[in-house]
Amino acid sequence: MPVDYTPLLDEELAARIAQGDREALGLVYDRYARVVFSVSLRLIGERPVAEEVTQEVFVNLWLRAGTYSADKGKFSTWLLSIAHNRAVDQLRRMHREGKSVPLEGPEMDHAATDGPDPAQETSTLADRQAVRRSVDQLPPQQREVLVLAYYHGLTQVEIANQLGAPLGTVKTRMRLGLLKLRDMLRNLNREERDSR
Amino acid sequence: MINGKRRSPLITCENMGDLLAPYVLGALDTLDRRPVEDHLLACAPCAQLAREYQAIASSLAYGVSMVDPPPSLKERVLARAAVLPQVAPPQAPSPSRWQRIWEGMNEVMRPRAAAVAMAGAAGMIVMVVWVAVLQSEVASQRAATQALARTLEQQQQTLVWATTPAVLRYTMGGTESAPTAWATVLYKPTLEQAILVAGDMPTLPADKVYQLWLVRDGQRTSGGTFTVDASGRGQALVHPPLPIKEYQSIGVTVEPTGGSPGPTGTRVLRGTL
């Protein structure tokens, strides 16, 4: 009798992937391919390269699922950090090789629509709105360094040069921005729970 | 592995506070990221803090406009998974007897053990020596685990490339000085990177390395240096300055550690492109 994997937690699926279960890999792909591809595309700007990065992320997940353990934190955090690192590495490689990468302003691309999203859960949509609202509400200098680093793939030194700010100031703004973002997301989650 | 030229900064728990935010945001370059990762492998409190920061940074992924990947991508991923064997995670070396005893003590027992030792001068000396030995053992075993993890990562990357249709493959054969030596070069045009995997290479003294040369119109350009293990196997990631088809041939020579501006030592491998 086929097993219904849908209710399984990410961490349980990761354990099944580590045992060679391709169906579990397919389900994790369904859950995360969209966000992995979107982050890669946001950073790199070229669909074929973003597809290649996304493919490598999930193929490497297949190969390396056994290296994941709960003491590395939540599975989604682990996977998304690997995906972001790979996309950033690819972006910097393209810069080194003189390939142009479409650059947008330091703000997030709010004008773009999310399009039809039948597979995504409502909570994911709520997550996206919460993140966007929280980033928007960050103090401008903290928002600026987070956006330049995470969405544009700039190094801390490049950010300091671009802003004409001391490196130490950039580091401090990054740290304060992350902590502020954490507090705001917590508050939004709490408000959401209370409103139910 | 290509030998790095830049010295890694000294990482302590104190300066991790400044590095963690740029680290989790991807704002450190590759050379600065590695020592941070090494410190996180060895320091549980910093690793815990890093996980907390990482969770916040990863939430930013949901702030981008969502775009669907093409449906065919899932099929490609699953097709690759069907032919790629999984690699078991590296096992940490088993702890020594002294380390097991020390790590088996809880937070209450360790201070008591220390108090007993301090009861007498002789006991104190024994304890100091014991702790020093333990620290040394722990440090060397962590380094071994990290080396294993890096080797595994290299092997996995090679495996992925070896099964990618768009990757070009070239073979190199041993010269008369090493007739059984061989190497395969896998070149990925989209990334303009190559992986060289060599085997049955003569082992080298500590002050020597192998250096790869890319030959174009008689001009030799270094492709980087690498070493081999006791069984004669080695691997290197190569960034050719030009697309590999611009070169006519490749070769590997023995050179002093750090590499040479041009080939000076015995040629061990050669191949045409």
Chai-1 contact restraints between the chains, C-beta under 6 A:
chainA,res_idxA,chainB,res_idxB,connection_type,confidence,min_distance_angstrom,max_distance_angstrom,comment,restraint_id
A,R22,B,L78,contact,1.0,0.0,6.0,A-B,restraint_1
A,R22,B,A81,contact,1.0,0.0,6.0,A-B,restraint_2
A,L25,B,A81,contact,1.0,0.0,6.0,A-B,restraint_3
A,Y29,B,K74,contact,1.0,0.0,6.0,A-B,restraint_4
A,A33,B,P69,contact,1.0,0.0,6.0,A-B,restraint_5
A,R34,B,M66,contact,1.0,0.0,6.0,A-B,restraint_6
A,R34,B,D68,contact,1.0,0.0,6.0,A-B,restraint_7
A,V35,B,A61,contact,1.0,0.0,6.0,A-B,restraint_8
A,F37,B,P69,contact,1.0,0.0,6.0,A-B,restraint_9
A,S38,B,V64,contact,1.0,0.0,6.0,A-B,restraint_10
A,S38,B,M66,contact,1.0,0.0,6.0,A-B,restraint_11
A,S38,B,V67,contact,1.0,0.0,6.0,A-B,restraint_12
A,V39,B,A61,contact,1.0,0.0,6.0,A-B,restraint_13
A,V39,B,V64,contact,1.0,0.0,6.0,A-B,restraint_14
A,L41,B,V67,contact,1.0,0.0,6.0,A-B,restraint_15
A,R42,B,V64,contact,1.0,0.0,6.0,A-B,restraint_16
A,E51,B,L73,contact,1.0,0.0,6.0,A-B,restraint_17
A,T54,B,P69,contact,1.0,0.0,6.0,A-B,restraint_18
A,Q55,B,R76,contact,1.0,0.0,6.0,A-B,restraint_19
A,Q55,B,V77,contact,1.0,0.0,6.0,A-B,restraint_20
A,F58,B,V77,contact,1.0,0.0,6.0,A-B,restraint_21
A,V59,B,R80,contact,1.0,0.0,6.0,A-B,restraint_22
A,V59,B,V160,contact,1.0,0.0,6.0,A-B,restraint_23
A,W62,B,A81,contact,1.0,0.0,6.0,A-B,restraint_24
A,L63,B,Q86,contact,1.0,0.0,6.0,A-B,restraint_25
A,L63,B,V87,contact,1.0,0.0,6.0,A-B,restraint_26
A,L63,B,Q156,contact,1.0,0.0,6.0,A-B,restraint_27
A,G66,B,P89,contact,1.0,0.0,6.0,A-B,restraint_28
A,T67,B,P89,contact,1.0,0.0,6.0,A-B,restraint_29
A,G73,B,R51,contact,1.0,0.0,6.0,A-B,restraint_30
A,T77,B,Q54,contact,1.0,0.0,6.0,A-B,restraint_31
A,T77,B,A55,contact,1.0,0.0,6.0,A-B,restraint_32
A,T77,B,S58,contact,1.0,0.0,6.0,A-B,restraint_33
A,L80,B,S58,contact,1.0,0.0,6.0,A-B,restraint_34
A,L80,B,A61,contact,1.0,0.0,6.0,A-B,restraint_35
A,S81,B,Q54,contact,1.0,0.0,6.0,A-B,restraint_36
A,S81,B,S58,contact,1.0,0.0,6.0,A-B,restraint_37
A,H84,B,G26,contact,1.0,0.0,6.0,A-B,restraint_38
A,N85,B,G26,contact,1.0,0.0,6.0,A-B,restraint_39
A,V88,B,G26,contact,1.0,0.0,6.0,A-B,restraint_40
A,M108,B,G63,contact,1.0,0.0,6.0,A-B,restraint_41
A,D109,B,S65,contact,1.0,0.0,6.0,A-B,restraint_42
A,A112,B,S65,contact,1.0,0.0,6.0,A-B,restraint_43
A,D114,B,M66,contact,1.0,0.0,6.0,A-B,restraint_44
A,D127,B,Y62,contact,1.0,0.0,6.0,A-B,restraint_45
A,R128,B,Y62,contact,1.0,0.0,6.0,A-B,restraint_46
A,V131,B,S59,contact,1.0,0.0,6.0,A-B,restraint_47
A,V131,B,Y62,contact,1.0,0.0,6.0,A-B,restraint_48
A,V131,B,G63,contact,1.0,0.0,6.0,A-B,restraint_49
A,R132,B,G63,contact,1.0,0.0,6.0,A-B,restraint_50
A,V135,B,G63,contact,1.0,0.0,6.0,A-B,restraint_51
A,A149,B,L25,contact,1.0,0.0,6.0,A-B,restraint_52
A,A149,B,A27,contact,1.0,0.0,6.0,A-B,restraint_53
A,Y150,B,L25,contact,1.0,0.0,6.0,A-B,restraint_54
A,Y150,B,L60,contact,1.0,0.0,6.0,A-B,restraint_55
A,T155,B,A27,contact,1.0,0.0,6.0,A-B,restraint_56
A,T155,B,D29,contact,1.0,0.0,6.0,A-B,restraint_57
A,Q156,B,P22,contact,1.0,0.0,6.0,A-B,restraint_58
A,Q156,B,A27,contact,1.0,0.0,6.0,A-B,restraint_59
A,K171,B,D18,contact,1.0,0.0,6.0,A-B,restraint_60
A,M174,B,A21,contact,1.0,0.0,6.0,A-B,restraint_61
A,M174,B,P22,contact,1.0,0.0,6.0,A-B,restraint_62
A,R175,B,A21,contact,1.0,0.0,6.0,A-B,restraint_63
A,L178,B,A21,contact,1.0,0.0,6.0,A-B,restraint_64
A,L178,B,Y53,contact,1.0,0.0,6.0,A-B,restraint_65
A,L178,B,I56,contact,1.0,0.0,6.0,A-B,restraint_66
A,L181,B,I56,contact,1.0,0.0,6.0,A-B,restraint_67
A,R182,B,I56,contact,1.0,0.0,6.0,A-B,restraint_68
